[in-house]
Amino acid sequence: MTTPTHAHLWKNARTLADLGELTAQWLEGTISYSPTYADGPDEETTPLIPVLATANRAGYLTDFSQPGIPLTDGYGQRAAVAGFADEQLVERIKTAILGTDLIAVATPPGWDSPTQIPVTIDDGEAFTWAGGALDGPDIVHLYGEDCPAALEALLGAWQIDVLDPVWGRQDLLWERLARVWA
């Protein structure tokens, strides 16, 4: 088995900031490898790359995002983003969405969060969920081989998912998230 190009960069990462910078570079196409995705970002992510790259560079290590897509013919999406951050950034994100109907599910390190809110419907069935935090074994499984030096930072981070409850709304989540670093 060959080692993916740029995999060595992830092995050297130690902090959420290191991982965030690498994720931003992966989103922007500067590096070709991410531990949690086989290829580059999905095409639907392209318009979100500027805000996601900024978020990652500001300390919000995103590991999932999707735009809102209106419900039609049994398919649709709620805008959503999930990832890791420190407690202060979690509070800033929660403050940025106050006064809206956006939902934030924040989970402290080591806590279990069974919350599962459907954010994608495919063929009339719930297909993707947000709100549930990864537990320690899942974090080790997803990042341990590629980012062993950063496991302590990941396991010690808060996890925060933010989603728009309105199916198909495309802008509110990303506008509010951008305010966090403005």
C-alpha positions in Angstrom: 0.0 0.0 0.0 1.4 3.4 -0.9 1.3 6.3 1.5 -0.9 9.2 0.2 0.8 12.3 -0.8 0.9 14.8 2.1 0.0 12.2 4.7 3.3 13.0 6.5 2.0 16.5 7.2 -0.8 15.1 9.3 1.5 12.9 11.3 3.4 15.9 12.4 0.3 17.9 13.5 0.0 18.3 17.3 -2.7 20.8 17.9 -6.2 21.8 16.7 -4.5 24.8 15.1 -2.1 22.5 13.2 -5.0 20.2 12.1 -7.1 23.3 11.2 -4.4 24.7 9.0 -4.0 21.4 7.2 -7.8 21.1 6.7 -7.9 24.6 5.3 -5.2 23.7 2.8 -7.0 20.5 1.9 -10.2 22.5 1.3 -8.3 25.0 -0.9 -6.6 22.2 -2.8 -3.1 23.1 -1.7 -2.7 19.6 -0.2 -4.3 16.4 -1.6 -4.9 14.3 1.5 -7.2 14.5 4.5 -7.5 11.7 7.1 -11.3 11.7 7.1 -11.9 12.0 3.3 -10.7 9.9 0.4 -10.7 12.7 -2.1 -11.0 16.4 -2.2 -14.1 18.3 -1.0 -17.5 17.4 -2.7 -18.5 19.8 -5.4 -21.4 21.1 -3.3 -18.7 22.3 -0.8 -17.0 24.6 -3.3 -19.0 27.8 -2.4 -18.4 27.1 1.3 -14.6 26.8 1.1 -13.8 30.4 2.0 -15.8 30.4 5.2 -14.7 26.8 6.1 -11.0 27.5 5.5 -11.3 30.7 7.6 -13.1 28.7 10.4 -10.4 26.0 10.4 -7.6 28.6 10.5 -9.4 30.3 13.4 -9.5 27.1 15.6 -12.7 25.4 14.5 -11.5 22.1 13.1 -14.4 21.1 10.8 -14.9 17.5 10.0 -18.3 17.7 8.3 -20.2 20.4 6.4 -22.9 20.6 3.8 -25.0 23.3 2.2 -28.7 23.6 2.4 -30.6 22.0 -0.6 -34.3 22.4 -0.9 -36.5 19.3 -0.4 -37.6 17.9 -3.8 -38.4 14.4 -4.9 -37.4 12.8 -1.6 -34.0 14.6 -1.4 -32.9 17.6 0.5 -30.3 19.0 3.0 -30.2 21.3 6.0 -27.1 23.4 6.1 -24.8 22.0 8.7 -21.2 22.0 10.0 -19.5 20.0 12.7 -16.1 19.9 14.3 -13.8 20.5 17.2 -12.9 23.7 19.1 -11.8 25.0 22.5 -14.5 26.1 25.0 -14.0 29.8 24.3 -14.5 29.4 20.5 -17.6 27.2 21.2 -19.1 30.1 23.2 -18.3 32.6 20.4 -20.0 30.3 17.9 -23.1 30.0 20.1 -23.1 33.8 20.6 -22.9 34.3 16.9 -26.1 32.4 16.3 -28.2 33.9 19.1 -31.4 35.4 17.8 -31.7 33.0 15.0 -33.3 29.6 14.7 -29.9 28.0 14.1 -29.2 25.1 16.4 -25.9 24.4 18.1 -25.1 21.1 19.9 -21.9 21.5 21.9 -20.4 18.6 23.8 -17.6 18.9 26.3 -14.6 16.6 26.0 -15.3 13.1 27.2 -19.0 13.4 27.2 -21.4 11.3 25.2 -24.0 13.0 23.0 -26.6 10.7 21.5 -28.3 13.6 19.8 -29.0 12.8 16.2 -30.8 15.3 14.1 -31.3 14.4 10.4 -29.7 16.9 8.1 -30.0 14.9 4.8 -33.0 13.1 3.3 -32.2 10.8 0.4 -34.9 8.8 -1.3 -37.3 9.9 1.4 -35.2 8.5 4.2 -32.9 10.1 6.8 -29.4 9.7 5.4 -27.0 12.0 7.3 -27.2 13.3 10.9 -25.7 16.1 13.0 -25.5 16.7 16.7 -23.9 13.5 18.0 -20.4 13.9 19.3 -17.7 11.3 18.4 -16.6 9.3 21.4 -13.0 8.6 22.3 -12.7 5.3 20.4 -14.2 6.9 17.3 -11.8 9.8 17.4 -8.9 7.3 17.8 -10.2 5.2 14.9 -10.6 8.2 12.6 -7.5 10.2 13.4 -5.1 7.9 15.3 -3.2 6.4 12.5 -2.8 9.6 10.5 -2.6 12.1 13.4 -1.1 10.3 16.4 0.6 13.4 17.8 -2.7 15.3 17.8 -4.9 12.7 19.5 -4.5 14.4 22.9 -5.7 17.7 21.4 -8.7 16.1 19.7 -9.7 14.1 22.8 -9.5 17.2 24.9 -11.5 19.4 22.6 -15.2 20.4 22.6 -17.3 19.2 19.7 -19.8 21.6 18.2 -22.3 21.0 15.5 -24.4 23.9 14.1 -27.3 23.3 11.8 -30.1 25.2 10.2 -33.5 23.6 11.0 -34.9 25.0 7.7 -34.5 22.5 4.8 -32.7 24.1 1.9 -31.9 27.5 3.4 -28.4 28.3 2.1 -27.0 31.4 3.6 -27.9 32.0 7.3 -25.5 29.4 8.8 -22.5 30.5 6.7 -23.2 34.2 7.3 -23.4 33.7 11.0 -20.3 31.5 11.1 -18.3 34.1 9.2 -19.2 36.6 11.9 -17.3 34.6 14.5 -14.0 35.6 13.0 -15.0 39.0 11.6 
